[in-house]
Every structure is written in C-alpha cells, then in structure tokens.
Amino acid sequence: MTGRKPPEQLRSHQWYGTDGLRSFSHRARTRQLGYLPEEHLGKPVIAILNTWSDINPCHVHLRDRAQAVKRGVWQAGGFPLEFPVSTLSETFQKPTPMLYRNLLAMETEELLRSYPVDGAVLMGGCDKSTPALLMGAASVDLPAVFVPAGPMLPGHWRGETLGSGTDMWKYWDDKRAGLIGDCEMQELESGLARSPGHCMTMGTASTLTAAAEALGVTVPGASSIPAVDSGHDRMAAAAGLRVVELVHRDRRLSDILTADAFEDAVTTVLGLGGSTNAVIHLIAMAGRAGVTLTLDDFDRIARTVPVLANVRPGGQTYLMEDFHFAGGLPGFLSRIPDLLHLDRPTVAHDTMREQIAGAQVHHDDVIRPRGNPVAAEGGVAVLRGNLCPDGAVIKHIAAEPHLLKHTGPAVVFDDYRTMQRTINDPALGITADSVLVLRNSGPKGGPGMPEYGMLPIPDHLLKQGVRDMLRISDARMSGTSYGACVLHVAPESYVGGPLALVRTGDSITLDVEARSLRLNVDDEELERRRAAWTPPPARYERGYGALYNEQITQADTGCDFEFLARPGKVQDPYAG
C-alpha cells in the first residue's frame, strides 16, 4: 500500500466527518446498520455494484463473489458496501437487454454520485452489463475496478464439446434440416450450459470482458477465468484489495480510459475475432470517457491486426477455458506488443508494459503466433455505400468465403415476426443466392436493436445443405452467432434510412474487400421511393420506452442517450 489519504480528503468525509447535524445523522444511521465507528470512519468507502439475480445464469454466482470482494476491501483497510443494481440477462430479458443498457448506466452513475462512495468495484459480464457499468462509472469518474463474471464451463454432448450459443444455432438448424430429432434436442438442453457464468465462446460477453481487461480496468488475467474456478474468487478478492489502493493514489477512471486505451481495446477485440456488438459498446464507452471513437477507427485498426485467437465462433476449435489456460489475455497481448500503447496506466500497474511483462502463451493453436494467424486481418469489417451511408459491419471471418463478394436479389421482411411466420413460404422463391433483408429492427425500430441479425435460412435450403446466406439488417446479432450477416445498417430503416426503401427483387451487392454495400437501384428511383415513405408509428407512448425513443442515438455513434453522451459536468451533491 502506498501512502494513505488523510480522512478529510476522502469523498465520504463530507457525509461522515464533519460536525454538522447531517454527519451526526449519517453516523447514527450507520450504527443502526450494525457497524462500529472504527469499522468505517476515516476509511475509503467502496461501493460493490452487483448485477446478481436469480434469473441471470451468467451472474448467479456473483452474490458469493461479492463476499470475496469485501474480503479484499477489508484486508486493504477499506469499508465495503454492496449495492444491488439492475441485472441485464441476455437470456431472459425482452425485447432485448440492449433496450436497458443505458438504464443500468444511469443507475450506476447516479448511485455512485449520490452515496458516500470513494471508489467502486463493478461486477458484471453478461453482454450489456460490462459496457453499462463502465459507462456509468466513467461519467462519475471515481477510482474503480471491474470484476468480470467469467465464462461458464464447456458444454458436453455425446462426445462433443459444445459452445453455448454457437452450437445452439448449429444444432437448431440441424433439427430444422431433419438431421436430428427431439430426443437429441432434449439432451442438448441439459448439456449446452452446465455451470454459472457467461457464454464460453468468444461471444459478446467474453469479447467485452476482454476489452475491459485491455482497457486496464481489471486485475491482470481476470477476463478469462472460468466462473466456477477458485481463481475467480481470488481475482475478486484482489479487485477489492486493489480498489482501496486506487482511492489512496487518487487514480480515477479518467486516468485509465484514455484514447490510447480505447485503441488498444479495439485492437484486442479485432485480434480476438470478437463480437460485432463490441463496435457499438466501445464507441459508447469511449464517448462517456470523453474520447471520440468511430467506425473508421475500427476499420483502420482491423487492417493492421491479425486474428490470433482460435476460439469459436471466429476460430474453429477452442473455448474460453482453453484460452485461459493457454495464457489468457496477457498471453494474447504479449503476441502483439508492437500494436499496443504500452506506456499507459492500468488499475494494477503504472504501465501496460509492466502488466504483460513475462506473460507467456502455453498453447500455440489456441493463441496463434503471428506467422500462423486464424485470419490475416481483424475479424470485423466496416462497410459503406448507398445502403448504409453511416456504416454497417460484418464479422467476415465467421462467414463462408464465397459470400464475401456477392450480388443477389433482395427478399425483404418488414419486421421480425413477419419473417418468422413467412420465411418458409415457397411463394417467396428464396434461393441460396437471395439476399435476406430485415428492417425495422434497429435502435428505435426493434425497439432496442435486438439480436435478430442472424436471420434463419429457410428449411428447404437447410435440407439441401445450405448453411450460410447473405443477410442484411439494421439489427445486431449475438456474438456467438456466425454467417454472412451485415449488421448495424445506419441510419436505421425506422427513421427513414435507405434500408426502408429496399423492395423485394432489388439487386444488392456486397464486396467486403472493397468495404462496400450497395443497393443497385438508380438515385431517381430511390428519391421517388423516399417521397412515398411514411414514418411508422411510435413504439412507446409513455414510460422508459418513450424516453428511450426520444434520446437514443444511432448504431454508428454507440446507441447512447443524447443527454448522457453530451459533454458537461455534474456537481457532486452537497451532503451537509
């Protein structure tokens, strides 16, 4: 421990340490909670923000991990207080937890600002919880450490190792194709997800916790520790120890979340073959930290970094437990030091250089050497063209190569329910060359930009052996998904973006190498269609949904709320 802050310099001092009536009341109420004066007075107060819930399997173990965090805080001389905050369960919350990411970010920000808190430990991991917690905490700018929930154990079924999400899509298509039946599916239900923790593929959860570690807001190696490994308990305790040190050093998130840190997080995501969802979330997180991050930054960096993580679905073979024991993120970063900004601080070290010093890779097929990459360049490409003037993305390493340059006729669906109901209608005439187009599934149109982007392939094509088609939408897709899916088309169709003007039979051309997505319809015809277009009715007339619809920004700028994303200061409350 470095030098300790004098008690009067702690933020919590204004609640507890003055001679006024309010401080008397705060101390009295803390006695009511059962605490002795010497347990908390003059010590850093550490908020533990816990997204635990009985209905979130990714976080169901975090109630226990919070006790480990408290243990670390006590050992370091701090005073821990656990706060329950919103759980964002990717599995159960509808229409999508993306609708509520900014709600958790607001809750995080206002809770940390309004209570006698000197630092925070943020506990999450299921897809939207990581960015939400960090967005809110960045807006308050206290010392903070993130504790990732950790990946679940690998699934098993009939001698096969299963990856959650990825193999769900695969075997569901096999069932629709008639290759397996109900008995096999019942067995898969019990074998696919067999422990607490988030998806053990390189889906959105693992991608974003890795990004958090690359940003420097976790203890080293934290992002890949399996949720039920005893090392996860030790990591949680280490985070509790560390945050007290950060308070005494006054090392705030603004010292960590720099432009260089976000560039390194983008490099990490792309080199891992990570989820396309990270594009939206990192842009939003950077905005909260006062850093401008754009789609062009992703595309620029993608051309410089190879994919080295052979982890499904971008890779072919391994899962997160394999990645962890192969060296985890420190081992991965040790293979690309020339692509990183190594002299920036982290929560654990004065420089990232110190943090990865001595890191090793123990399995060269899990974390590949630079000379034998999974792919020569980063796993996400940013597209431009008259169909996506503000950009779109594709995870091209998870698509069949022959579709990366493709022209075909559009088959258009106005919403996801209609698509579900009609996708197998022979009258649509869908062939393997067709381009499936889904609209009204973006930030406002979804609402919440659900993970609809991996549109199902019609049953008759599955039975013919077709496993990939070109699909285009203003939706997102699960990071565990795969296929030639163009996503995040901006601006979205619901607000009149060009996707709203596509008609069935129109020719569409994708050229990933040229970073191009074009609707092959002349400008005059598009203008006629635009003049005839009418906005759809509002999704919400009141409540949080109405606030969301009013304030949400488009995918290319991170889907934050405008009033939260804009610059400006918020005063600390007066506690006297």
C-alpha positions as MATLAB code, in Angstrom:
seq = 'MTGRKPPEQLRSHQWYGTDGLRSFSHRARTRQLGYLPEEHLGKPVIAILNTWSDINPCHVHLRDRAQAVKRGVWQAGGFPLEFPVSTLSETFQKPTPMLYRNLLAMETEELLRSYPVDGAVLMGGCDKSTPALLMGAASVDLPAVFVPAGPMLPGHWRGETLGSGTDMWKYWDDKRAGLIGDCEMQELESGLARSPGHCMTMGTASTLTAAAEALGVTVPGASSIPAVDSGHDRMAAAAGLRVVELVHRDRRLSDILTADAFEDAVTTVLGLGGSTNAVIHLIAMAGRAGVTLTLDDFDRIARTVPVLANVRPGGQTYLMEDFHFAGGLPGFLSRIPDLLHLDRPTVAHDTMREQIAGAQVHHDDVIRPRGNPVAAEGGVAVLRGNLCPDGAVIKHIAAEPHLLKHTGPAVVFDDYRTMQRTINDPALGITADSVLVLRNSGPKGGPGMPEYGMLPIPDHLLKQGVRDMLRISDARMSGTSYGACVLHVAPESYVGGPLALVRTGDSITLDVEARSLRLNVDDEELERRRAAWTPPPARYERGYGALYNEQITQADTGCDFEFLARPGKVQDPYAG';
ca = [
       0.000    0.000    0.000;
       1.286    3.441   -0.903;
       0.630    6.442    1.341;
      -2.869    6.653    2.727;
      -5.141    9.616    2.089;
      -5.913   11.667    5.169;
      -9.537   11.005    6.155;
     -10.572   14.571    5.409;
      -9.522   14.109    1.760;
     -11.885   11.187    1.228;
     -15.090   11.945   -0.634;
     -17.057   10.086    2.037;
     -15.730   12.506    4.667;
     -18.387   15.082    3.772;
     -21.036   12.545    4.782;
     -19.323   11.243    7.930;
     -16.587   13.533    9.141;
     -18.000   16.997    9.797;
     -19.562   18.405   12.958;
     -22.985   19.180   11.495;
     -26.385   17.627   12.039;
     -26.245   15.668    8.795;
     -22.968   13.951    9.647;
     -24.358   13.120   13.091;
     -27.373   11.564   11.373;
     -25.217    9.622    8.902;
     -23.091    8.199   11.702;
     -26.159    7.310   13.752;
     -27.752    5.509   10.828;
     -24.527    3.615   10.175;
     -24.673    2.449   13.812;
     -28.223    1.361   13.002;
     -26.731   -0.865   10.297;
     -24.652   -2.533   12.987;
     -21.217   -1.043   12.246;
     -18.728    0.209   14.824;
     -17.155    3.644   14.260;
     -13.706    2.084   13.855;
     -15.004   -0.164   11.087;
     -15.693    2.707    8.703;
     -14.758    6.190    9.943;
     -11.760    7.587    8.086;
     -11.620    4.622    5.730;
     -12.313    4.556    1.972;
     -15.922    3.556    1.384;
     -16.081    1.118   -1.526;
     -19.344    0.510   -3.360;
     -19.696   -3.006   -4.751;
     -22.201   -2.779   -7.594;
     -23.573   -6.278   -8.041;
     -25.708   -7.345  -11.008;
     -26.520  -10.692   -9.383;
     -30.011  -12.050   -9.972;
     -31.861  -15.342   -9.624;
     -32.852  -15.119  -13.303;
     -29.455  -14.279  -14.753;
     -27.439  -17.508  -15.144;
     -24.385  -15.507  -16.188;
     -24.329  -13.754  -12.802;
     -25.953  -16.236  -10.440;
     -22.622  -16.766   -8.624;
     -21.884  -13.066   -8.091;
     -23.586  -12.994   -4.700;
     -20.754  -15.247   -3.470;
     -18.071  -13.330   -5.364;
     -19.164  -10.120   -3.674;
     -18.094  -11.672   -0.381;
     -14.612  -12.203   -1.809;
     -14.512   -8.573   -2.943;
     -15.495   -7.470    0.566;
     -12.753   -9.655    1.993;
     -10.206   -7.837   -0.141;
     -11.562   -4.407    0.741;
     -11.449   -5.166    4.475;
      -7.898   -6.500    4.199;
      -6.786   -3.299    2.471;
      -8.330   -1.107    5.144;
     -11.458   -0.058    3.294;
     -15.142   -0.254    4.134;
     -17.208   -2.245    1.582;
     -20.901   -1.696    0.928;
     -22.774   -3.882   -1.564;
     -25.405   -2.275   -3.806;
     -27.783   -4.342   -5.949;
     -28.186   -2.875   -9.428;
     -30.151   -3.913  -12.494;
     -29.366   -7.298  -13.954;
     -29.356   -7.476  -17.761;
     -29.976  -11.112  -18.607;
     -29.284  -11.762  -22.269;
     -31.221  -14.996  -21.956;
     -34.483  -13.782  -20.494;
     -34.932  -10.004  -20.809;
     -37.163   -8.948  -23.722;
     -37.333   -7.444  -26.219;
     -33.583   -7.148  -25.600;
     -31.334   -6.045  -22.717;
     -29.847   -3.550  -25.169;
     -33.007   -1.541  -24.539;
     -31.930   -1.287  -20.901;
     -28.144   -0.884  -21.158;
     -28.432    2.863  -20.740;
     -30.821    2.405  -17.801;
     -28.148    0.436  -15.909;
     -25.579    3.052  -16.944;
     -27.791    5.778  -15.468;
     -28.357    3.770  -12.310;
     -24.622    3.205  -11.923;
     -23.802    6.867  -12.419;
     -26.436    8.252  -10.088;
     -25.862    5.668   -7.361;
     -22.110    6.317   -7.244;
     -22.631   10.053   -7.260;
     -25.370   10.249   -4.644;
     -23.924    7.997   -1.908;
     -20.833    8.386    0.329;
     -18.588    6.432   -2.001;
     -14.830    6.839   -2.550;
     -14.345    4.014   -5.069;
     -16.231    1.182   -6.704;
     -15.996   -2.443   -7.728;
     -18.236   -3.165  -10.706;
     -19.468   -6.756  -11.019;
     -20.879   -7.900  -14.364;
     -20.163   -9.809  -17.525;
     -23.354  -10.738  -19.362;
     -23.248   -8.830  -22.620;
     -24.698   -5.384  -21.827;
     -23.694   -5.231  -18.164;
     -19.994   -4.629  -18.863;
     -20.463   -1.515  -21.013;
     -23.338   -0.245  -18.877;
     -21.355   -0.377  -15.633;
     -18.271    1.197  -17.195;
     -20.262    3.895  -18.985;
     -21.941    4.963  -15.753;
     -18.771    4.769  -13.694;
     -16.812    6.740  -16.292;
     -19.380    9.528  -16.086;
     -18.777    9.814  -12.324;
     -15.014    9.287  -12.600;
     -14.161    7.621   -9.306;
     -11.451    5.005   -8.787;
     -12.993    1.716   -9.937;
     -12.135   -1.889  -10.752;
     -14.251   -4.200  -12.922;
     -14.812   -7.829  -11.867;
     -15.841   -9.992  -14.854;
     -18.395  -12.725  -14.168;
     -16.274  -15.273  -16.038;
     -17.175  -17.851  -18.697;
     -19.153  -20.976  -17.885;
     -17.649  -24.443  -18.231;
     -17.647  -26.057  -21.698;
     -20.757  -27.985  -22.648;
     -20.702  -31.678  -23.483;
     -22.962  -33.925  -25.575;
     -22.308  -37.380  -26.992;
     -18.559  -36.947  -27.038;
     -18.656  -33.420  -28.461;
     -17.539  -30.255  -26.686;
     -20.256  -27.618  -27.014;
     -20.033  -23.851  -27.160;
     -23.071  -22.018  -25.804;
     -24.912  -20.018  -28.404;
     -22.765  -21.126  -31.321;
     -23.757  -24.776  -31.062;
     -27.328  -23.816  -30.215;
     -27.625  -22.187  -33.640;
     -25.864  -25.106  -35.317;
     -27.995  -27.870  -33.842;
     -31.220  -25.916  -34.188;
     -30.518  -25.722  -37.927;
     -29.735  -29.452  -37.908;
     -33.125  -30.104  -36.319;
     -34.879  -27.941  -38.920;
     -32.998  -29.817  -41.635;
     -34.223  -33.132  -40.216;
     -30.756  -34.356  -39.214;
     -31.557  -34.728  -35.501;
     -34.801  -35.086  -33.562;
     -36.488  -34.214  -30.271;
     -34.516  -36.717  -28.191;
     -31.224  -35.195  -29.233;
     -32.539  -31.691  -28.573;
     -33.634  -32.646  -25.061;
     -30.149  -33.954  -24.350;
     -28.641  -30.758  -25.738;
     -30.826  -28.684  -23.395;
     -29.054  -30.307  -20.457;
     -25.562  -30.298  -21.944;
     -25.190  -26.910  -23.570;
     -24.815  -24.665  -20.499;
     -23.653  -26.572  -17.435;
     -22.422  -24.042  -14.867;
     -22.796  -20.416  -13.780;
     -21.044  -17.904  -15.990;
     -21.496  -16.197  -19.329;
     -21.038  -17.796  -22.759;
     -17.736  -19.646  -23.076;
     -17.374  -18.858  -26.761;
     -15.821  -15.587  -27.931;
     -19.300  -14.071  -27.918;
     -20.207  -10.604  -26.775;
     -19.667  -11.335  -23.076;
     -16.125  -12.699  -23.456;
     -15.308  -10.050  -26.051;
     -16.326   -7.179  -23.786;
     -14.713   -8.515  -20.631;
     -11.519   -8.938  -22.664;
     -11.952   -5.355  -23.862;
     -12.310   -4.253  -20.229;
      -9.060   -6.006  -19.364;
      -7.359   -4.446  -22.391;
      -8.631   -1.036  -21.283;
      -6.857   -1.663  -17.985;
      -9.841   -1.698  -15.609;
      -9.478   -5.294  -14.342;
      -6.709   -7.068  -12.499;
      -4.440   -8.918  -14.964;
      -5.860  -12.114  -16.451;
      -9.312  -11.537  -14.954;
     -11.408  -11.720  -18.099;
     -10.984  -15.399  -18.933;
     -11.027  -17.095  -15.518;
     -13.870  -19.647  -15.550;
     -16.715  -18.529  -13.319;
     -16.544  -21.579  -11.053;
     -12.741  -21.777  -10.809;
     -11.291  -20.971   -7.374;
      -9.096  -18.470   -9.174;
     -12.227  -16.428   -9.786;
     -12.696  -15.998   -6.033;
      -9.077  -14.939   -5.679;
      -9.421  -12.475   -8.530;
     -12.482  -10.910   -6.856;
     -10.562  -10.519   -3.584;
      -7.625   -8.985   -5.482;
     -10.005   -6.446   -7.029;
     -11.192   -5.471   -3.547;
      -7.607   -5.002   -2.402;
      -6.748   -3.006   -5.487;
      -9.584   -0.515   -5.422;
      -8.594    0.725   -1.962;
      -5.084    1.342   -3.263;
      -6.561    3.282   -6.191;
      -8.521    5.508   -3.828;
      -5.396    6.328   -1.828;
      -3.498    7.060   -5.048;
      -6.451    9.008   -6.468;
      -6.162    7.036   -9.708;
      -9.523    7.576  -11.360;
     -11.145    6.025  -14.397;
     -10.248    9.119  -16.408;
      -6.579    8.228  -15.859;
      -7.208    4.758  -17.290;
      -9.816    5.274  -20.030;
      -7.690    7.258  -22.462;
      -7.732    7.401  -26.247;
      -4.744    5.036  -26.302;
      -6.595    2.583  -24.059;
      -9.590    2.514  -26.376;
      -7.397    1.969  -29.420;
      -5.850   -0.998  -27.620;
      -9.297   -2.333  -26.728;
     -10.313   -2.151  -30.395;
      -7.082   -3.904  -31.385;
      -7.815   -6.604  -28.821;
     -11.391   -7.154  -29.951;
     -10.357   -7.428  -33.578;
      -7.405   -9.704  -32.848;
      -9.647  -11.998  -30.823;
     -12.147  -12.295  -33.660;
     -14.643  -10.860  -31.201;
     -18.274   -9.866  -31.349;
     -19.611   -7.151  -33.641;
     -21.542   -5.836  -30.629;
     -18.256   -4.512  -29.265;
     -18.286   -1.875  -32.006;
     -21.395   -0.216  -30.589;
     -20.416   -0.630  -26.953;
     -16.834    0.608  -27.233;
     -17.972    3.698  -29.135;
     -20.471    4.427  -26.353;
     -17.954    3.730  -23.580;
     -15.366    5.959  -25.226;
     -17.899    8.760  -25.537;
     -18.572    8.645  -21.807;
     -14.824    8.923  -21.192;
     -14.579   11.966  -23.460;
     -12.834   10.007  -26.225;
     -14.003   10.115  -29.835;
     -14.059    6.611  -31.335;
     -15.590    5.966  -34.758;
     -16.352    3.160  -37.181;
     -13.419    4.356  -39.257;
     -11.103    3.665  -36.309;
     -12.313    0.066  -36.227;
     -11.749   -0.399  -39.938;
      -8.332    1.268  -39.833;
      -7.150   -0.904  -36.950;
      -8.679   -4.049  -38.463;
      -6.293   -3.767  -41.396;
      -3.279   -3.890  -39.073;
      -4.078   -6.678  -36.598;
      -4.299  -10.410  -37.353;
      -6.815  -12.704  -35.671;
      -4.779  -14.885  -33.319;
      -7.445  -16.401  -31.045;
      -8.631  -19.753  -32.345;
     -11.783  -19.549  -30.234;
     -15.243  -20.229  -31.591;
     -17.125  -18.824  -33.432;
     -14.433  -16.745  -35.194;
     -11.959  -19.587  -34.707;
     -12.712  -23.207  -35.386;
     -11.799  -25.185  -32.312;
     -11.429  -23.886  -28.776;
     -13.453  -22.243  -25.993;
     -12.674  -19.710  -23.269;
     -11.341  -22.198  -20.720;
      -8.781  -23.297  -23.314;
      -7.934  -19.643  -23.954;
      -7.476  -19.018  -20.244;
      -5.056  -21.868  -19.687;
      -3.216  -21.049  -22.907;
      -2.217  -17.723  -21.350;
      -5.395  -15.646  -21.271;
      -5.393  -12.045  -22.356;
      -1.888  -11.298  -21.004;
      -0.547  -14.096  -23.211;
      -2.551  -12.848  -26.172;
      -1.333   -9.261  -25.733;
       2.247  -10.483  -25.434;
       1.985  -11.535  -29.095;
       1.041   -8.063  -30.356;
       3.066   -5.599  -28.218;
       4.032   -3.552  -31.272;
       0.334   -2.856  -31.915;
      -0.342   -1.548  -28.400;
       0.247    1.610  -26.383;
       2.277    0.075  -23.574;
       3.112    3.171  -21.531;
      -0.427    3.923  -20.354;
      -1.572    3.133  -16.798;
      -3.930    0.377  -15.665;
      -5.663   -0.197  -12.348;
      -2.987   -2.744  -11.443;
       0.248   -1.244  -12.823;
       1.772    2.063  -13.755;
       2.032    0.852  -17.356;
       0.519   -1.838  -19.531;
       4.100   -2.780  -20.331;
       4.551   -3.875  -16.704;
       1.204   -5.645  -16.748;
       2.103   -8.013  -19.590;
       5.814   -8.356  -18.768;
       6.644  -12.029  -18.521;
       3.297  -13.161  -19.974;
       3.536  -16.347  -21.994;
       1.454  -18.453  -24.355;
       1.285  -22.128  -23.486;
      -0.677  -23.466  -26.473;
       0.165  -22.155  -29.931;
      -3.005  -23.445  -31.552;
      -5.292  -21.646  -29.098;
      -3.421  -18.325  -29.243;
      -1.676  -18.436  -32.592;
       1.767  -16.990  -33.384;
       1.793  -14.011  -35.733;
       3.151  -16.232  -38.508;
       0.162  -18.595  -38.311;
      -2.934  -16.444  -37.739;
      -6.536  -17.560  -37.853;
      -7.040  -14.678  -40.288;
      -4.639  -12.148  -41.753;
      -6.609   -9.133  -40.567;
      -9.114   -8.226  -37.856;
     -12.385  -10.095  -37.700;
     -14.775   -7.173  -38.340;
     -15.097   -5.063  -41.484;
     -16.882   -1.718  -41.741;
     -18.962   -1.249  -44.872;
     -20.081    1.911  -46.650;
     -22.358    2.548  -49.601;
     -25.748    3.880  -50.604;
     -27.470    1.249  -48.436;
     -25.521    2.252  -45.317;
     -24.280    5.836  -45.665;
     -23.388    5.960  -41.969;
     -21.881    2.496  -41.969;
     -22.590   -1.173  -41.326;
     -20.469   -4.033  -40.024;
     -19.838   -7.677  -40.876;
     -17.882  -10.331  -38.995;
     -16.391  -11.660  -42.185;
     -14.194  -14.330  -40.581;
     -17.390  -16.101  -39.469;
     -18.905  -16.142  -42.978;
     -18.495  -18.565  -45.833;
     -15.823  -17.046  -48.099;
     -17.854  -17.268  -51.319;
     -20.394  -14.808  -49.880;
     -17.879  -12.057  -49.136;
     -18.337  -10.803  -52.707;
     -21.897  -11.450  -53.713;
     -24.723   -9.950  -55.731;
     -28.252  -11.248  -55.372;
     -31.939  -10.315  -55.330;
     -33.413   -8.996  -52.110;
     -36.190  -10.723  -50.211;
     -37.487   -8.084  -47.803;
     -39.172   -8.556  -44.429;
     -40.692   -5.541  -42.699;
     -40.325   -6.945  -39.183;
     -39.026   -9.976  -37.344;
     -42.400  -11.545  -36.601;
     -43.381  -11.434  -40.251;
     -40.051  -13.003  -41.151;
     -40.575  -15.834  -38.640;
     -44.040  -16.510  -39.984;
     -43.194  -16.447  -43.698;
     -39.524  -17.446  -44.111;
     -40.503  -20.936  -45.273;
     -43.233  -19.782  -47.674;
     -42.402  -21.299  -51.107;
     -44.071  -18.307  -52.759;
     -41.153  -16.125  -51.722;
     -38.904  -18.049  -54.097;
     -35.863  -17.837  -51.815;
     -32.719  -19.444  -53.222;
     -29.190  -19.734  -51.909;
     -28.325  -16.604  -53.934;
     -31.082  -14.483  -52.403;
     -30.240  -11.641  -50.035;
     -32.473  -11.724  -46.946;
     -33.248   -8.193  -45.764;
     -34.803   -7.396  -42.376;
     -35.784   -3.868  -41.464;
     -37.405   -2.044  -38.534;
     -35.080   -3.844  -36.121;
     -32.659   -1.051  -35.274;
     -32.264    1.102  -32.141;
     -35.733    2.675  -32.440;
     -37.403    0.172  -34.711;
     -36.575   -3.011  -32.787;
     -37.066   -1.489  -30.307;
     -33.652   -1.704  -28.715;
     -31.841   -3.202  -31.710;
     -32.439   -6.893  -30.831;
     -30.132   -9.706  -31.908;
     -32.227  -10.565  -34.956;
     -29.433  -10.190  -37.480;
     -28.664  -13.905  -37.966;
     -31.832  -14.445  -39.964;
     -32.811  -18.124  -40.266;
     -32.133  -19.929  -43.502;
     -35.332  -21.422  -44.953;
     -35.928  -25.094  -44.131;
     -35.836  -26.226  -47.752;
     -32.363  -24.759  -48.211;
     -31.090  -26.291  -44.968;
     -32.236  -29.672  -46.218;
     -30.199  -29.048  -49.384;
     -27.099  -28.437  -47.263;
     -27.066  -24.614  -47.396;
     -25.648  -23.260  -44.136;
     -24.962  -19.618  -44.998;
     -26.629  -16.856  -46.968;
     -26.129  -13.116  -47.259;
     -28.363  -11.409  -44.701;
     -28.694   -7.660  -44.109;
     -30.416   -5.805  -41.289;
     -30.307   -2.795  -39.001;
     -30.333   -5.247  -36.076;
     -27.447   -6.745  -34.107;
     -26.581  -10.408  -33.785;
     -25.333  -12.482  -30.889;
     -21.576  -12.604  -30.607;
     -21.941  -16.380  -30.548;
     -23.572  -16.288  -34.000;
     -21.926  -16.738  -37.363;
     -22.617  -16.325  -41.064;
     -22.579  -13.652  -43.758;
     -24.662  -11.209  -41.735;
     -24.399   -7.479  -42.433;
     -25.459   -5.683  -39.269;
     -25.991   -2.238  -37.701;
     -27.040   -0.637  -41.009;
     -27.146    3.102  -40.265;
     -29.221    5.090  -40.346;
     -31.865    2.505  -39.497;
     -34.966    1.938  -41.603;
     -37.345    3.085  -38.851;
     -36.074    6.664  -39.183;
     -36.055    6.569  -42.977;
     -32.604    5.172  -43.697;
     -32.055    3.653  -47.156;
     -32.927    0.175  -45.857;
     -36.537    1.430  -45.679;
     -36.509    1.871  -49.465;
     -35.440   -1.646  -50.479;
     -38.016   -3.749  -52.311;
     -38.111   -7.470  -52.913;
     -36.330   -8.217  -56.185;
     -33.881   -5.290  -55.932;
     -30.278   -6.256  -56.597;
     -27.817   -5.811  -53.731;
     -24.034   -6.135  -53.912;
     -21.694   -6.863  -51.008;
     -17.931   -6.575  -51.508;
     -16.103   -6.999  -48.213;
     -12.649   -6.440  -49.673;
     -13.839   -3.112  -51.108;
     -15.762   -2.414  -47.863;
     -18.841   -1.754  -49.974;
     -22.575   -2.446  -49.640;
     -24.751   -1.139  -52.448;
     -28.370   -1.207  -53.472;
     -28.306   -1.415  -57.275;
     -31.182    0.993  -57.861;
     -30.704    4.384  -59.516;
     -30.889    7.558  -57.474;
     -34.042    8.860  -59.185;
     -35.995    5.741  -58.274;
     -34.731    5.900  -54.700;
     -35.877    9.514  -54.437;
     -39.349    8.520  -55.651;
     -39.498    5.804  -53.032;
     -38.275    8.192  -50.364;
     -41.002   10.707  -51.187;
     -43.613    7.957  -50.784;
     -42.214    6.649  -47.473;
     -44.133    7.387  -44.277;
     -42.715    7.013  -40.759;
     -44.028    4.064  -38.750;
     -45.998    4.704  -35.546;
     -44.157    5.300  -32.272;
     -43.231    2.158  -30.341;
     -43.983    3.722  -26.951;
     -46.404    6.381  -25.800;
     -45.083    6.680  -22.228;
     -42.579    5.405  -19.688;
     -38.960    4.462  -20.096;
     -39.595    3.343  -23.669;
     -40.724    6.848  -24.614;
     -37.583    8.331  -23.065;
     -35.516    5.746  -24.930;
     -37.183    6.549  -28.258;
     -36.649   10.267  -27.728;
     -32.992   10.099  -26.707;
     -31.376    7.059  -28.377;
     -28.659    7.688  -30.942;
     -27.891    5.518  -33.957;
     -25.619    2.477  -34.055;
     -22.641    4.292  -35.577;
     -22.484    6.620  -32.554;
     -22.973    3.953  -29.887;
     -26.729    3.924  -29.154;
     -26.259    6.074  -26.068;
     -28.816    8.583  -24.842;
     -28.113   12.024  -26.233;
     -28.468   13.712  -22.842;
     -25.971   11.269  -21.309;
     -23.483   11.277  -24.185;
     -23.133   15.032  -24.496;
     -20.255   16.757  -22.683;
     -20.807   18.641  -19.477;
     -20.113   18.446  -15.771;
     -22.395   17.321  -12.956;
     -21.699   18.635   -9.472;
     -21.234   16.326   -6.525;
     -24.170   16.537   -4.126;
     -23.900   18.680   -1.020;
     -24.048   16.293    1.951;
     -24.017   18.822    4.799;
];
